Amino acid sequence: MNDLVPLGLDPVMLRAELIDAGVTDRALARLVRTGELHRLRRGAFTTGMQWEAAEASARHAMLARAVLKQARTDVVLGHVSALPEYGAPTWGLPLDVVHLIRKDRRAGRKERGVRQHQGMLLPGDVVVRNGVEVTSPDRTPLDITTVAGIEASLVVMNYFLHAGHATPEGLRARYELMRQDPFTLRTDLVLRLAVSRIESVGESRTVYLCWRHGVPAPVPQWVVYDEGGRIVARLDLAWPELKVWLEFDGREKYLKYLKEGETVVDAVLREKERESRIAELTGWRCIRITWADLQHPERTAARIIDVLRRSSAAPSFTS
């Protein structure tokens, strides 16, 4: 007999809730031992199936919800812990600590794996996402800049802008209310680097690489038209005046956007045909980079600069 009683859609179940539903402590121990339940933290559980199927970001979301349900004061999820509720990327961000913001601005007790922030919550700073209170889309990306580096912060901010959760004007207005905070020194820089047209983590990291290593700033999502004025392609990043474009080749391009009946090989061949058609229409040269190239930013930047230097459209190019 399965002692695990479904408790609605919430993936997080507290011991007290399970006991109230008729699951004994002995049954709880057995369910954890057999893997039917996974213990998120003391007194909080999710199903083993949900835990095994979840990626790192979703696992953090479950842990954050457990901490939120067990909190002894009024708090909201903020910083990194707000991101999963927006479907935002968590690239480069540690997921071993749950971030909460207290509504009463008092210092919270220290607890392993939990950080309580005392920042002031202004009207409009708290919204409900997926049934839990989190910091607003105008505040969350700004808060990330106070706990993360420029590259990871840019990934998050570009996501919020591209997804339409936030606008440059809204972010800038909210920033003006927190710029005296000594922990926001990099926030203004991230705001200036952020571009809503950037569509992926890989593109954001490539733009950061260009900025960090002296590569001229590319134009995101450059549109290419055919002879009849129809849109043929949108280029990830481009240097139109130099007749060069860059494509970021991540797994997502060949897996997420597979057409019905296509294999990965079919998708690769389709992408090659697309590149040939773009080159035919524009006469431009293509640079392709991957996740592996981003692990060697200086080498990759030098490669991009070399292509730009040798572009027929820029015989006098200097970095």
Disulfide bonds with the S-S distance in Angstrom:
none
